[in-house]
Amino acid sequence: MQSQNPLIADFVKLANSAAGTFAGMTREARESARERVKETFGGMDFVSREEFDAVKAMASKAREENETLADRITALEARIGGG
């Protein structure tokens, strides 16, 4: 049942307009914040998880090879020194 009172009808229209405006402002603020975050982090060089894991595996392998070579050098030095 619709109200015949024009004051109430005007108030309802005003409330609906305010709600729509508030929703628009909220959406605009969210988009603005999202853009600021993109600008802030856009200049930074981030790597993907896959790239990080690949480099981590390469570093681990290089460390193991380095330890192996150090052991071989120690053994060779012992043979030369004791020889």
C-alpha positions in Angstrom: 0.0 0.0 0.0 1.5 3.3 -1.1 1.4 6.3 1.1 -0.6 9.3 -0.1 1.6 11.7 2.0 3.9 13.6 -0.4 6.3 14.4 2.5 6.9 10.7 3.1 7.2 10.0 -0.6 9.8 12.7 -0.9 11.7 11.4 2.1 11.7 7.9 0.7 13.1 9.3 -2.6 15.7 11.2 -0.8 16.7 8.2 1.3 17.0 6.0 -1.9 19.1 8.7 -3.6 21.4 9.0 -0.6 21.8 5.2 -0.5 22.7 5.1 -4.2 25.2 8.0 -3.7 26.8 6.3 -0.8 27.1 3.0 -2.7 28.8 4.9 -5.6 31.1 6.7 -3.2 32.1 3.4 -1.6 32.8 1.8 -5.0 34.8 4.8 -6.1 36.9 4.8 -2.9 37.6 1.1 -3.3 38.7 1.6 -6.9 40.9 4.5 -6.0 42.5 2.6 -3.2 43.1 -0.3 -5.6 44.8 2.0 -8.1 47.0 3.5 -5.4 48.1 0.0 -4.4 48.9 -0.9 -8.0 50.9 2.3 -8.4 52.8 1.7 -5.2 53.7 -1.9 -5.9 53.9 -1.6 -9.7 57.5 -0.4 -9.7 58.7 -3.2 -7.5 60.0 -6.4 -9.0 58.2 -9.4 -7.5 58.9 -12.9 -8.5 56.4 -15.7 -8.8 56.5 -18.6 -6.4 57.6 -20.9 -9.2 60.6 -18.6 -10.0 61.5 -18.4 -6.3 61.4 -22.2 -5.9 63.5 -22.7 -9.1 66.2 -20.3 -7.9 66.1 -21.8 -4.4 66.7 -25.3 -6.0 69.6 -23.9 -8.1 71.2 -22.3 -5.0 70.9 -25.6 -3.1 72.5 -27.6 -5.9 75.3 -25.0 -6.2 75.9 -25.2 -2.5 76.1 -29.0 -2.6 78.5 -28.9 -5.6 80.7 -26.3 -3.7 80.9 -28.6 -0.7 81.8 -31.6 -2.9 84.5 -29.5 -4.7 85.9 -28.3 -1.3 86.1 -31.9 -0.1 88.0 -32.9 -3.3 90.4 -30.0 -2.9 91.1 -31.0 0.7 91.8 -34.6 -0.4 94.1 -33.4 -3.2 96.0 -31.1 -0.9 96.4 -33.9 1.6 97.8 -36.2 -1.1 100.2 -33.6 -2.4 101.3 -32.5 1.0 101.7 -36.1 2.2 103.1 -37.3 -1.1 
